[in-house]
Amino acid sequence: MDENHWQLGTWGRIPVAMHWTVLLSFAWMYLVFGDVPSTILGAFGLFFVMVVHEMGHIAVLKRRRVHIDSITFFGLHGTSSHAYAGPGTEVAVAWAGVGAQLVLLAVTLIAFPLVDVASIPFGPWAWGVTYLVFTKLNVFLMVIALIPIGPFDGRAAWSIFGYLKAVKRRKRREKQELLLNPERALTPERRQELEESSSQAAADLLGKLSGRKEK
């Protein structure tokens, strides 16, 4: 790891690092809130949103059993370096990050009217800062993540349309091949059943022919 990164540790044996540009979030949060306590809380909240985004990526990669090399956080995004994954997996991984953020957004919107923050010391202040980060700034990061340029997820995410077209063409081609060669549509079990019934029918036919010859 070079001098521009800090090693944060490991998560499930996956090395996790942070680039110095993550610290720029403190400047951004100060421009948003205008005071130091809110800036600190907002910056940690924003980093948590990025962690949730990467957790979405990791969940899909692990489900597809793709080896994960490392996780690195940058100013407004993170990257999950991994081994080769097919086009479908790449699309799923790209959308999983934003999907995880949508879950966080939904939970925040549902929990907001249910939590009695007034009875908690500094509750209204802390909840106000957290609510803004988990809603408006969360949506802003979603938009950034879906930009189809540079290191963001948009390039892979929006390739879903080309991927779906390719899948549709493949299914159409397979259907045409099955019409030309119906045997390909048979399962091994069904094929064995047909072979056994054909053998039995052939044996019966030979038996009848043999009986006629004897007469």
Rosetta blueprint (number, residue, H / E / L):
1 M L
2 D L
3 E L
4 N L
5 H E
6 W E
7 Q E
8 L E
9 G E
10 T E
11 W E
12 G L
13 R L
14 I E
15 P E
16 V E
17 A E
18 M E
19 H E
20 W H
21 T H
22 V H
23 L H
24 L H
25 S H
26 F H
27 A H
28 W H
29 M H
30 Y H
31 L H
32 V H
33 F H
34 G L
35 D L
36 V H
37 P H
38 S H
39 T H
40 I H
41 L H
42 G H
43 A H
44 F H
45 G H
46 L H
47 F H
48 F H
49 V H
50 M H
51 V H
52 V H
53 H H
54 E H
55 M H
56 G H
57 H H
58 I H
59 A H
60 V H
61 L H
62 K H
63 R H
64 R L
65 R L
66 V L
67 H L
68 I E
69 D E
70 S E
71 I E
72 T E
73 F E
74 F L
75 G L
76 L L
77 H L
78 G E
79 T E
80 S E
81 S E
82 H E
83 A L
84 Y L
85 A L
86 G L
87 P H
88 G H
89 T H
90 E H
91 V H
92 A H
93 V H
94 A H
95 W H
96 A H
97 G H
98 V H
99 G H
100 A H
101 Q H
102 L H
103 V H
104 L H
105 L H
106 A H
107 V H
108 T H
109 L H
110 I H
111 A H
112 F L
113 P L
114 L L
115 V L
116 D L
117 V H
118 A H
119 S H
120 I L
121 P L
122 F L
123 G H
124 P H
125 W H
126 A H
127 W H
128 G H
129 V H
130 T H
131 Y H
132 L H
133 V H
134 F H
135 T H
136 K H
137 L H
138 N H
139 V H
140 F H
141 L H
142 M H
143 V H
144 I H
145 A H
146 L L
147 I L
148 P L
149 I L
150 G L
151 P L
152 F L
153 D L
154 G H
155 R H
156 A H
157 A H
158 W L
159 S L
160 I H
161 F H
162 G H
163 Y H
164 L H
165 K H
166 A H
167 V H
168 K H
169 R H
170 R H
171 K H
172 R H
173 R H
174 E H
175 K H
176 Q H
177 E H
178 L H
179 L H
180 L H
181 N L
182 P H
183 E H
184 R H
185 A H
186 L L
187 T L
188 P H
189 E H
190 R H
191 R H
192 Q H
193 E H
194 L H
195 E H
196 E H
197 S H
198 S H
199 S H
200 Q H
201 A H
202 A H
203 A H
204 D H
205 L H
206 L H
207 G H
208 K H
209 L H
210 S H
211 G H
212 R H
213 K H
214 E H
215 K L
